[in-house]
Amino acid sequence: MALNQNDNMKHIADLLHTRNTIEVKIANIIGRPAERGHIGEYLASLIFDIALEDSANHPGIDGFFRSGPLAGKSVNVKTYGKRETILDIQPKYLPDY
């Protein structure tokens, strides 16, 4: 049985409320808005021991490796929703990695 327009609007509103609640919880953990790029940067910082820049809008660089063979090298983390053949970089602000 198909939902009518009013039922669809209510259902979407309920789903958006749930999503917003989840995004607030994620933002509280990562300290930035719960957007794909910020989440990816946060996870990469934990996995690869990266000290993220204080500002999320630093041109071309998201942070620096804290340890290992790349310690002190800059990095720009990219997170995409699906595998595509593009890489969004700024040639003017290239990181080490």
Jmol script that loads the backbone (N, CA, C; Angstrom):
load data "model"
ATOM      1  N   MET A   1       0.841  -1.177   0.000  1.00  0.00           N
ATOM      2  CA  MET A   1       0.000   0.000   0.000  1.00  0.00           C
ATOM      3  C   MET A   1       0.889   1.244   0.000  1.00  0.00           C
ATOM      4  N   ALA A   2       0.713   2.092  -0.965  1.00  0.00           N
ATOM      5  CA  ALA A   2       1.526   3.302  -1.099  1.00  0.00           C
ATOM      6  C   ALA A   2       1.121   4.346  -0.067  1.00  0.00           C
ATOM      7  N   LEU A   3       2.119   5.065   0.405  1.00  0.00           N
ATOM      8  CA  LEU A   3       1.856   6.163   1.342  1.00  0.00           C
ATOM      9  C   LEU A   3       1.409   7.393   0.561  1.00  0.00           C
ATOM     10  N   ASN A   4       0.546   8.182   1.160  1.00  0.00           N
ATOM     11  CA  ASN A   4       0.159   9.432   0.489  1.00  0.00           C
ATOM     12  C   ASN A   4       1.204  10.507   0.779  1.00  0.00           C
ATOM     13  N   GLN A   5       1.055  11.659   0.140  1.00  0.00           N
ATOM     14  CA  GLN A   5       2.061  12.722   0.264  1.00  0.00           C
ATOM     15  C   GLN A   5       2.267  13.173   1.700  1.00  0.00           C
ATOM     16  N   ASN A   6       1.198  13.306   2.467  1.00  0.00           N
ATOM     17  CA  ASN A   6       1.337  13.743   3.860  1.00  0.00           C
ATOM     18  C   ASN A   6       2.084  12.705   4.683  1.00  0.00           C
ATOM     19  N   ASP A   7       1.788  11.416   4.431  1.00  0.00           N
ATOM     20  CA  ASP A   7       2.505  10.353   5.136  1.00  0.00           C
ATOM     21  C   ASP A   7       3.989  10.364   4.754  1.00  0.00           C
ATOM     22  N   ASN A   8       4.268  10.580   3.474  1.00  0.00           N
ATOM     23  CA  ASN A   8       5.664  10.647   3.015  1.00  0.00           C
ATOM     24  C   ASN A   8       6.397  11.806   3.667  1.00  0.00           C
ATOM     25  N   MET A   9       5.776  12.973   3.742  1.00  0.00           N
ATOM     26  CA  MET A   9       6.414  14.138   4.371  1.00  0.00           C
ATOM     27  C   MET A   9       6.694  13.865   5.839  1.00  0.00           C
ATOM     28  N   LYS A  10       5.753  13.254   6.549  1.00  0.00           N
ATOM     29  CA  LYS A  10       5.949  12.943   7.965  1.00  0.00           C
ATOM     30  C   LYS A  10       7.084  11.935   8.114  1.00  0.00           C
ATOM     31  N   HIS A  11       7.092  10.924   7.257  1.00  0.00           N
ATOM     32  CA  HIS A  11       8.139   9.909   7.336  1.00  0.00           C
ATOM     33  C   HIS A  11       9.513  10.534   7.078  1.00  0.00           C
ATOM     34  N   ILE A  12       9.629  11.384   6.072  1.00  0.00           N
ATOM     35  CA  ILE A  12      10.894  12.071   5.785  1.00  0.00           C
ATOM     36  C   ILE A  12      11.297  12.960   6.951  1.00  0.00           C
ATOM     37  N   ALA A  13      10.350  13.674   7.525  1.00  0.00           N
ATOM     38  CA  ALA A  13      10.655  14.533   8.675  1.00  0.00           C
ATOM     39  C   ALA A  13      11.185  13.703   9.842  1.00  0.00           C
ATOM     40  N   ASP A  14      10.583  12.555  10.083  1.00  0.00           N
ATOM     41  CA  ASP A  14      11.051  11.671  11.161  1.00  0.00           C
ATOM     42  C   ASP A  14      12.466  11.166  10.885  1.00  0.00           C
ATOM     43  N   LEU A  15      12.723  10.779   9.640  1.00  0.00           N
ATOM     44  CA  LEU A  15      14.055  10.301   9.269  1.00  0.00           C
ATOM     45  C   LEU A  15      15.098  11.408   9.398  1.00  0.00           C
ATOM     46  N   LEU A  16      14.751  12.630   8.984  1.00  0.00           N
ATOM     47  CA  LEU A  16      15.682  13.754   9.108  1.00  0.00           C
ATOM     48  C   LEU A  16      15.980  14.054  10.569  1.00  0.00           C
ATOM     49  N   HIS A  17      14.982  13.947  11.419  1.00  0.00           N
ATOM     50  CA  HIS A  17      15.196  14.163  12.851  1.00  0.00           C
ATOM     51  C   HIS A  17      16.186  13.130  13.397  1.00  0.00           C
ATOM     52  N   THR A  18      16.010  11.874  12.998  1.00  0.00           N
ATOM     53  CA  THR A  18      16.922  10.813  13.426  1.00  0.00           C
ATOM     54  C   THR A  18      18.330  11.085  12.914  1.00  0.00           C
ATOM     55  N   ARG A  19      18.431  11.452  11.632  1.00  0.00           N
ATOM     56  CA  ARG A  19      19.754  11.741  11.056  1.00  0.00           C
ATOM     57  C   ARG A  19      20.412  12.902  11.787  1.00  0.00           C
ATOM     58  N   ASN A  20      19.671  13.964  12.062  1.00  0.00           N
ATOM     59  CA  ASN A  20      20.236  15.118  12.765  1.00  0.00           C
ATOM     60  C   ASN A  20      20.733  14.730  14.154  1.00  0.00           C
ATOM     61  N   THR A  21      19.994  13.883  14.838  1.00  0.00           N
ATOM     62  CA  THR A  21      20.398  13.417  16.167  1.00  0.00           C
ATOM     63  C   THR A  21      21.719  12.663  16.083  1.00  0.00           C
ATOM     64  N   ILE A  22      21.844  11.796  15.082  1.00  0.00           N
ATOM     65  CA  ILE A  22      23.075  11.032  14.887  1.00  0.00           C
ATOM     66  C   ILE A  22      24.230  11.968  14.528  1.00  0.00           C
ATOM     67  N   GLU A  23      23.992  12.922  13.638  1.00  0.00           N
ATOM     68  CA  GLU A  23      25.056  13.841  13.224  1.00  0.00           C
ATOM     69  C   GLU A  23      25.566  14.684  14.390  1.00  0.00           C
ATOM     70  N   VAL A  24      24.688  15.075  15.289  1.00  0.00           N
ATOM     71  CA  VAL A  24      25.124  15.828  16.474  1.00  0.00           C
ATOM     72  C   VAL A  24      26.046  14.960  17.331  1.00  0.00           C
ATOM     73  N   LYS A  25      25.700  13.689  17.480  1.00  0.00           N
ATOM     74  CA  LYS A  25      26.542  12.780  18.265  1.00  0.00           C
ATOM     75  C   LYS A  25      27.912  12.595  17.612  1.00  0.00           C
ATOM     76  N   ILE A  26      27.937  12.446  16.285  1.00  0.00           N
ATOM     77  CA  ILE A  26      29.207  12.302  15.572  1.00  0.00           C
ATOM     78  C   ILE A  26      30.027  13.582  15.714  1.00  0.00           C
ATOM     79  N   ALA A  27      29.397  14.732  15.534  1.00  0.00           N
ATOM     80  CA  ALA A  27      30.100  16.018  15.647  1.00  0.00           C
ATOM     81  C   ALA A  27      30.708  16.196  17.036  1.00  0.00           C
ATOM     82  N   ASN A  28      30.011  15.741  18.052  1.00  0.00           N
ATOM     83  CA  ASN A  28      30.542  15.839  19.413  1.00  0.00           C
ATOM     84  C   ASN A  28      31.799  14.990  19.585  1.00  0.00           C
ATOM     85  N   ILE A  29      31.885  13.880  18.868  1.00  0.00           N
ATOM     86  CA  ILE A  29      33.062  13.017  18.953  1.00  0.00           C
ATOM     87  C   ILE A  29      34.232  13.605  18.167  1.00  0.00           C
ATOM     88  N   ILE A  30      33.959  14.036  16.915  1.00  0.00           N
ATOM     89  CA  ILE A  30      35.070  14.456  16.051  1.00  0.00           C
ATOM     90  C   ILE A  30      35.419  15.927  16.189  1.00  0.00           C
ATOM     91  N   GLY A  31      34.565  16.718  16.822  1.00  0.00           N
ATOM     92  CA  GLY A  31      34.856  18.130  17.050  1.00  0.00           C
ATOM     93  C   GLY A  31      34.684  18.999  15.819  1.00  0.00           C
ATOM     94  N   ARG A  32      34.043  18.479  14.802  1.00  0.00           N
ATOM     95  CA  ARG A  32      33.765  19.202  13.555  1.00  0.00           C
ATOM     96  C   ARG A  32      32.403  18.754  13.050  1.00  0.00           C
ATOM     97  N   PRO A  33      31.842  19.453  12.074  1.00  0.00           N
ATOM     98  CA  PRO A  33      30.554  19.006  11.537  1.00  0.00           C
ATOM     99  C   PRO A  33      30.642  17.572  10.996  1.00  0.00           C
ATOM    100  N   ALA A  34      29.550  16.842  11.119  1.00  0.00           N
ATOM    101  CA  ALA A  34      29.518  15.429  10.718  1.00  0.00           C
ATOM    102  C   ALA A  34      29.349  15.294   9.213  1.00  0.00           C
ATOM    103  N   GLU A  35      30.324  15.778   8.480  1.00  0.00           N
ATOM    104  CA  GLU A  35      30.329  15.646   7.025  1.00  0.00           C
ATOM    105  C   GLU A  35      31.330  14.571   6.652  1.00  0.00           C
ATOM    106  N   ARG A  36      31.126  13.946   5.488  1.00  0.00           N
ATOM    107  CA  ARG A  36      31.963  12.823   5.051  1.00  0.00           C
ATOM    108  C   ARG A  36      33.454  13.150   5.157  1.00  0.00           C
ATOM    109  N   GLY A  37      33.871  14.290   4.662  1.00  0.00           N
ATOM    110  CA  GLY A  37      35.290  14.645   4.688  1.00  0.00           C
ATOM    111  C   GLY A  37      35.845  14.763   6.093  1.00  0.00           C
ATOM    112  N   HIS A  38      35.109  15.402   6.975  1.00  0.00           N
ATOM    113  CA  HIS A  38      35.562  15.559   8.357  1.00  0.00           C
ATOM    114  C   HIS A  38      35.633  14.215   9.078  1.00  0.00           C
ATOM    115  N   ILE A  39      34.649  13.357   8.821  1.00  0.00           N
ATOM    116  CA  ILE A  39      34.658  12.030   9.445  1.00  0.00           C
ATOM    117  C   ILE A  39      35.870  11.240   8.944  1.00  0.00           C
ATOM    118  N   GLY A  40      36.127  11.296   7.649  1.00  0.00           N
ATOM    119  CA  GLY A  40      37.278  10.601   7.082  1.00  0.00           C
ATOM    120  C   GLY A  40      38.592  11.100   7.654  1.00  0.00           C
ATOM    121  N   GLU A  41      38.720  12.406   7.796  1.00  0.00           N
ATOM    122  CA  GLU A  41      39.936  12.986   8.373  1.00  0.00           C
ATOM    123  C   GLU A  41      40.121  12.523   9.817  1.00  0.00           C
ATOM    124  N   TYR A  42      39.035  12.522  10.563  1.00  0.00           N
ATOM    125  CA  TYR A  42      39.115  12.097  11.964  1.00  0.00           C
ATOM    126  C   TYR A  42      39.559  10.638  12.056  1.00  0.00           C
ATOM    127  N   LEU A  43      38.924   9.767  11.260  1.00  0.00           N
ATOM    128  CA  LEU A  43      39.280   8.345  11.291  1.00  0.00           C
ATOM    129  C   LEU A  43      40.726   8.137  10.845  1.00  0.00           C
ATOM    130  N   ALA A  44      41.150   8.844   9.797  1.00  0.00           N
ATOM    131  CA  ALA A  44      42.538   8.735   9.335  1.00  0.00           C
ATOM    132  C   ALA A  44      43.503   9.193  10.428  1.00  0.00           C
ATOM    133  N   SER A  45      43.111  10.227  11.174  1.00  0.00           N
ATOM    134  CA  SER A  45      43.998  10.721  12.235  1.00  0.00           C
ATOM    135  C   SER A  45      44.215   9.659  13.307  1.00  0.00           C
ATOM    136  N   LEU A  46      43.190   8.863  13.583  1.00  0.00           N
ATOM    137  CA  LEU A  46      43.326   7.791  14.574  1.00  0.00           C
ATOM    138  C   LEU A  46      44.124   6.613  14.018  1.00  0.00           C
ATOM    139  N   ILE A  47      43.849   6.244  12.778  1.00  0.00           N
ATOM    140  CA  ILE A  47      44.500   5.083  12.173  1.00  0.00           C
ATOM    141  C   ILE A  47      45.977   5.344  11.893  1.00  0.00           C
ATOM    142  N   PHE A  48      46.294   6.535  11.360  1.00  0.00           N
ATOM    143  CA  PHE A  48      47.656   6.829  10.906  1.00  0.00           C
ATOM    144  C   PHE A  48      48.413   7.794  11.813  1.00  0.00           C
ATOM    145  N   ASP A  49      47.877   8.085  12.983  1.00  0.00           N
ATOM    146  CA  ASP A  49      48.505   8.988  13.954  1.00  0.00           C
ATOM    147  C   ASP A  49      48.843  10.329  13.311  1.00  0.00           C
ATOM    148  N   ILE A  50      47.784  10.997  12.851  1.00  0.00           N
ATOM    149  CA  ILE A  50      47.917  12.303  12.211  1.00  0.00           C
ATOM    150  C   ILE A  50      47.419  13.375  13.175  1.00  0.00           C
ATOM    151  N   ALA A  51      48.208  14.426  13.355  1.00  0.00           N
ATOM    152  CA  ALA A  51      47.760  15.599  14.119  1.00  0.00           C
ATOM    153  C   ALA A  51      47.041  16.501  13.116  1.00  0.00           C
ATOM    154  N   LEU A  52      45.715  16.604  13.251  1.00  0.00           N
ATOM    155  CA  LEU A  52      44.938  17.428  12.332  1.00  0.00           C
ATOM    156  C   LEU A  52      45.165  18.910  12.606  1.00  0.00           C
ATOM    157  N   GLU A  53      45.090  19.701  11.554  1.00  0.00           N
ATOM    158  CA  GLU A  53      45.160  21.162  11.691  1.00  0.00           C
ATOM    159  C   GLU A  53      43.994  21.623  12.570  1.00  0.00           C
ATOM    160  N   ASP A  54      44.200  22.687  13.318  1.00  0.00           N
ATOM    161  CA  ASP A  54      43.125  23.230  14.154  1.00  0.00           C
ATOM    162  C   ASP A  54      41.961  23.709  13.297  1.00  0.00           C
ATOM    163  N   SER A  55      42.278  24.294  12.162  1.00  0.00           N
ATOM    164  CA  SER A  55      41.250  24.804  11.257  1.00  0.00           C
ATOM    165  C   SER A  55      41.023  23.793  10.134  1.00  0.00           C
ATOM    166  N   ALA A  56      39.768  23.469   9.885  1.00  0.00           N
ATOM    167  CA  ALA A  56      39.440  22.498   8.837  1.00  0.00           C
ATOM    168  C   ALA A  56      39.560  23.097   7.440  1.00  0.00           C
ATOM    169  N   ASN A  57      39.828  24.388   7.337  1.00  0.00           N
ATOM    170  CA  ASN A  57      39.909  25.000   6.005  1.00  0.00           C
ATOM    171  C   ASN A  57      41.332  25.424   5.639  1.00  0.00           C
ATOM    172  N   HIS A  58      42.323  24.782   6.236  1.00  0.00           N
ATOM    173  CA  HIS A  58      43.712  25.054   5.882  1.00  0.00           C
ATOM    174  C   HIS A  58      43.931  24.586   4.454  1.00  0.00           C
ATOM    175  N   PRO A  59      44.437  25.433   3.572  1.00  0.00           N
ATOM    176  CA  PRO A  59      44.546  25.049   2.156  1.00  0.00           C
ATOM    177  C   PRO A  59      45.511  23.888   1.907  1.00  0.00           C
ATOM    178  N   GLY A  60      44.980  22.802   1.344  1.00  0.00           N
ATOM    179  CA  GLY A  60      45.801  21.697   0.877  1.00  0.00           C
ATOM    180  C   GLY A  60      46.334  20.734   1.911  1.00  0.00           C
ATOM    181  N   ILE A  61      46.259  21.067   3.174  1.00  0.00           N
ATOM    182  CA  ILE A  61      46.840  20.209   4.211  1.00  0.00           C
ATOM    183  C   ILE A  61      45.814  19.998   5.325  1.00  0.00           C
ATOM    184  N   ASP A  62      45.600  18.730   5.682  1.00  0.00           N
ATOM    185  CA  ASP A  62      44.704  18.412   6.793  1.00  0.00           C
ATOM    186  C   ASP A  62      45.459  18.208   8.096  1.00  0.00           C
ATOM    187  N   GLY A  63      46.748  17.844   7.991  1.00  0.00           N
ATOM    188  CA  GLY A  63      47.520  17.627   9.204  1.00  0.00           C
ATOM    189  C   GLY A  63      48.900  17.094   8.892  1.00  0.00           C
ATOM    190  N   PHE A  64      49.550  16.600   9.962  1.00  0.00           N
ATOM    191  CA  PHE A  64      50.917  16.087   9.869  1.00  0.00           C
ATOM    192  C   PHE A  64      51.002  14.758  10.602  1.00  0.00           C
ATOM    193  N   PHE A  65      51.747  13.816  10.011  1.00  0.00           N
ATOM    194  CA  PHE A  65      51.983  12.540  10.679  1.00  0.00           C
ATOM    195  C   PHE A  65      52.793  12.804  11.948  1.00  0.00           C
ATOM    196  N   ARG A  66      52.383  12.186  13.042  1.00  0.00           N
ATOM    197  CA  ARG A  66      53.068  12.386  14.324  1.00  0.00           C
ATOM    198  C   ARG A  66      54.178  11.373  14.569  1.00  0.00           C
ATOM    199  N   SER A  67      54.058  10.208  13.936  1.00  0.00           N
ATOM    200  CA  SER A  67      55.024   9.144  14.242  1.00  0.00           C
ATOM    201  C   SER A  67      55.294   8.311  12.989  1.00  0.00           C
ATOM    202  N   GLY A  68      56.223   7.372  13.133  1.00  0.00           N
ATOM    203  CA  GLY A  68      56.541   6.467  12.043  1.00  0.00           C
ATOM    204  C   GLY A  68      57.453   7.104  11.011  1.00  0.00           C
ATOM    205  N   PRO A  69      57.651   6.418   9.892  1.00  0.00           N
ATOM    206  CA  PRO A  69      58.582   6.900   8.873  1.00  0.00           C
ATOM    207  C   PRO A  69      58.149   8.207   8.210  1.00  0.00           C
ATOM    208  N   LEU A  70      56.880   8.562   8.327  1.00  0.00           N
ATOM    209  CA  LEU A  70      56.391   9.812   7.723  1.00  0.00           C
ATOM    210  C   LEU A  70      56.255  10.946   8.746  1.00  0.00           C
ATOM    211  N   ALA A  71      56.753  10.764   9.945  1.00  0.00           N
ATOM    212  CA  ALA A  71      56.629  11.769  11.006  1.00  0.00           C
ATOM    213  C   ALA A  71      57.069  13.140  10.500  1.00  0.00           C
ATOM    214  N   GLY A  72      56.210  14.130  10.734  1.00  0.00           N
ATOM    215  CA  GLY A  72      56.499  15.500  10.336  1.00  0.00           C
ATOM    216  C   GLY A  72      56.059  15.849   8.922  1.00  0.00           C
ATOM    217  N   LYS A  73      55.668  14.855   8.138  1.00  0.00           N
ATOM    218  CA  LYS A  73      55.226  15.102   6.755  1.00  0.00           C
ATOM    219  C   LYS A  73      53.748  15.501   6.749  1.00  0.00           C
ATOM    220  N   SER A  74      53.405  16.392   5.825  1.00  0.00           N
ATOM    221  CA  SER A  74      52.029  16.854   5.713  1.00  0.00           C
ATOM    222  C   SER A  74      51.184  15.874   4.904  1.00  0.00           C
ATOM    223  N   VAL A  75      49.881  15.894   5.152  1.00  0.00           N
ATOM    224  CA  VAL A  75      48.956  14.981   4.475  1.00  0.00           C
ATOM    225  C   VAL A  75      47.624  15.676   4.221  1.00  0.00           C
ATOM    226  N   ASN A  76      47.006  15.322   3.118  1.00  0.00           N
ATOM    227  CA  ASN A  76      45.663  15.784   2.788  1.00  0.00           C
ATOM    228  C   ASN A  76      44.813  14.540   2.618  1.00  0.00           C
ATOM    229  N   VAL A  77      43.836  14.350   3.496  1.00  0.00           N
ATOM    230  CA  VAL A  77      42.983  13.161   3.495  1.00  0.00           C
ATOM    231  C   VAL A  77      41.767  13.428   2.615  1.00  0.00           C
ATOM    232  N   LYS A  78      41.455  12.470   1.755  1.00  0.00           N
ATOM    233  CA  LYS A  78      40.281  12.574   0.887  1.00  0.00           C
ATOM    234  C   LYS A  78      39.350  11.405   1.164  1.00  0.00           C
ATOM    235  N   THR A  79      38.070  11.698   1.318  1.00  0.00           N
ATOM    236  CA  THR A  79      37.058  10.680   1.546  1.00  0.00           C
ATOM    237  C   THR A  79      35.944  10.886   0.536  1.00  0.00           C
ATOM    238  N   TYR A  80      35.672   9.847  -0.228  1.00  0.00           N
ATOM    239  CA  TYR A  80      34.630   9.916  -1.247  1.00  0.00           C
ATOM    240  C   TYR A  80      33.555   8.876  -0.959  1.00  0.00           C
ATOM    241  N   GLY A  81      32.344   9.170  -1.367  1.00  0.00           N
ATOM    242  CA  GLY A  81      31.230   8.261  -1.155  1.00  0.00           C
ATOM    243  C   GLY A  81      31.277   7.032  -2.042  1.00  0.00           C
ATOM    244  N   LYS A  82      31.915   7.157  -3.183  1.00  0.00           N
ATOM    245  CA  LYS A  82      32.094   6.002  -4.060  1.00  0.00           C
ATOM    246  C   LYS A  82      33.404   6.168  -4.797  1.00  0.00           C
ATOM    247  N   ARG A  83      33.902   5.066  -5.312  1.00  0.00           N
ATOM    248  CA  ARG A  83      35.191   5.097  -6.005  1.00  0.00           C
ATOM    249  C   ARG A  83      35.014   5.754  -7.366  1.00  0.00           C
ATOM    250  N   GLU A  84      35.715   6.844  -7.565  1.00  0.00           N
ATOM    251  CA  GLU A  84      35.691   7.553  -8.830  1.00  0.00           C
ATOM    252  C   GLU A  84      37.122   7.817  -9.259  1.00  0.00           C
ATOM    253  N   THR A  85      37.291   8.299 -10.449  1.00  0.00           N
ATOM    254  CA  THR A  85      38.647   8.503 -10.966  1.00  0.00           C
ATOM    255  C   THR A  85      39.121   9.937 -10.804  1.00  0.00           C
ATOM    256  N   ILE A  86      38.544  10.654  -9.844  1.00  0.00           N
ATOM    257  CA  ILE A  86      38.959  12.034  -9.625  1.00  0.00           C
ATOM    258  C   ILE A  86      39.692  12.152  -8.294  1.00  0.00           C
ATOM    259  N   LEU A  87      40.541  13.134  -8.217  1.00  0.00           N
ATOM    260  CA  LEU A  87      41.205  13.464  -6.964  1.00  0.00           C
ATOM    261  C   LEU A  87      41.217  14.979  -6.866  1.00  0.00           C
ATOM    262  N   ASP A  88      40.583  15.487  -5.846  1.00  0.00           N
ATOM    263  CA  ASP A  88      40.443  16.926  -5.655  1.00  0.00           C
ATOM    264  C   ASP A  88      41.656  17.460  -4.900  1.00  0.00           C
ATOM    265  N   ILE A  89      42.602  17.997  -5.632  1.00  0.00           N
ATOM    266  CA  ILE A  89      43.789  18.591  -5.008  1.00  0.00           C
ATOM    267  C   ILE A  89      43.993  19.997  -5.564  1.00  0.00           C
ATOM    268  N   GLN A  90      44.756  20.775  -4.848  1.00  0.00           N
ATOM    269  CA  GLN A  90      45.100  22.123  -5.281  1.00  0.00           C
ATOM    270  C   GLN A  90      46.600  22.153  -5.584  1.00  0.00           C
ATOM    271  N   PRO A  91      46.981  22.162  -6.850  1.00  0.00           N
ATOM    272  CA  PRO A  91      48.412  22.152  -7.197  1.00  0.00           C
ATOM    273  C   PRO A  91      49.218  23.249  -6.497  1.00  0.00           C
ATOM    274  N   LYS A  92      48.560  24.348  -6.158  1.00  0.00           N
ATOM    275  CA  LYS A  92      49.222  25.448  -5.486  1.00  0.00           C
ATOM    276  C   LYS A  92      49.583  25.105  -4.028  1.00  0.00           C
ATOM    277  N   TYR A  93      48.856  24.142  -3.443  1.00  0.00           N
ATOM    278  CA  TYR A  93      49.050  23.779  -2.028  1.00  0.00           C
ATOM    279  C   TYR A  93      49.199  22.264  -1.884  1.00  0.00           C
ATOM    280  N   LEU A  94      50.215  21.691  -2.468  1.00  0.00           N
ATOM    281  CA  LEU A  94      50.384  20.241  -2.420  1.00  0.00           C
ATOM    282  C   LEU A  94      50.986  19.812  -1.085  1.00  0.00           C
ATOM    283  N   PRO A  95      50.373  18.802  -0.445  1.00  0.00           N
ATOM    284  CA  PRO A  95      50.948  18.225   0.768  1.00  0.00           C
ATOM    285  C   PRO A  95      52.045  17.230   0.392  1.00  0.00           C
ATOM    286  N   ASP A  96      52.760  16.741   1.391  1.00  0.00           N
ATOM    287  CA  ASP A  96      53.762  15.699   1.145  1.00  0.00           C
ATOM    288  C   ASP A  96      53.067  14.399   0.723  1.00  0.00           C
ATOM    289  N   TYR A  97      51.927  14.090   1.378  1.00  0.00           N
ATOM    290  CA  TYR A  97      51.167  12.865   1.095  1.00  0.00           C
ATOM    291  C   TYR A  97      49.693  13.152   1.059  1.00  0.00           C
TER     292      TYR A  97
END
end "model"
wireframe off; spacefill off
backbone 0.3
color backbone group
